[in-house]
Amino acid sequence: MSAITLFLIALIIGLLTMPILIRIFLKMKVTDAPGGRKIHKAQTPSMGGIVIYLASMVSFLFGAYFFEIEELRYVLAAFTLLFFTGLSDDLTTLSPLQKLAAQCIGGLLIIFFADIRISGFFGFLGIEELPLWLSYLITFIVIIALTNAFNLVDGLDGLAGTLSLLNFSFFAWWFMVTGNDPYSKLCMVFIGAVVAFLVFNWQPAKIFMGDTGSLSIGFILAVLTVLFIDSNGKLTETNPWKFNAPIASGIALMIIPIYDTSRVFIKRIRRKKSPFSPDKSHVHHFLLRSGLSHGQVVLLLGFIKLIFFGLIISTTSISDEWMIPIIVGSCILLGLRLDAFTLSRVRYLAKKSPPVLALRSVSSDPSINGLLNKFPEEIKLSEN
């Protein structure tokens, strides 16, 4: 079955079943309430990942050969494990240790049974092939880290869906041109399911992805990134689709989750807080404070991701020794510029705002209430 057919099956199933799921959750009052760190304003169903999983698995069943390939059977088994872990967390709230345990089991399935791993550094630091134990360890860490990094960016209408869509699109193209049809088709299935989800998740979202989707999708993206790095590194030098900086390319492909997680952890540690303590310091929260809408933040971060895609595509002949510093340095400089822009916008908006007491005296005005909710700390500072 063609990749386009599999894409259409996942897309159509997603578009047909998502409204049904939304109605069921609203009727049963299975919704995510606003308040606390959450930035949505109304009761909204979560667990949209159910339809992503359903649409993709039905499409895989139509393309039955997915289950005939042993490696892919383990990939889909691990994907299913992470889906049910996320579903359990959305329904009953699992502890971080329980979620980590499921991720570890999924990672071990990928490494030891599917045999998908980073087998070498392909010349970076003068290292070609890694010792087997080190290959296992590095791959395990990468899968767990990327899974959780993606899970953390799921905090804004359309963000996780858009970022994953860009990744799946790149992987579908690259696996196709390098002759890896099974994984190209797998990515096309996920593209169809995610596009269907985004129709209902764009601001104002009618449903959220939930851990049901963000854990399983993040895990699949982590596995595909590992497979891309290793498969790319093993291509011959004469292959026109080879990136001579496989590690830097893998970093660039997941740059937004990696940057956001690193930034948040550093900020929390500097404040002498646990790096795992939840707050509103994620890059998308920060950009919202500049006055951008949900959609504008998503498009901006998606555009930045495309810039990094373009960077690695236009520098395929440059090695990791050069590209890793270029990617990391570009990310840091761009991040600092975004922070500076956001802070200047927040200060400008705070100066234009009336004092807090005046705002509270007319707090019946919905637009003023929205301003208070968006810039509480900055407005308070402007009074002093």
Order of alpha helices (4+ residues) and beta strands (2+ residues): alpha-beta-beta-alpha-alpha-alpha-alpha-alpha-alpha-alpha-alpha-alpha-alpha-alpha-alpha-alpha-alpha-alpha
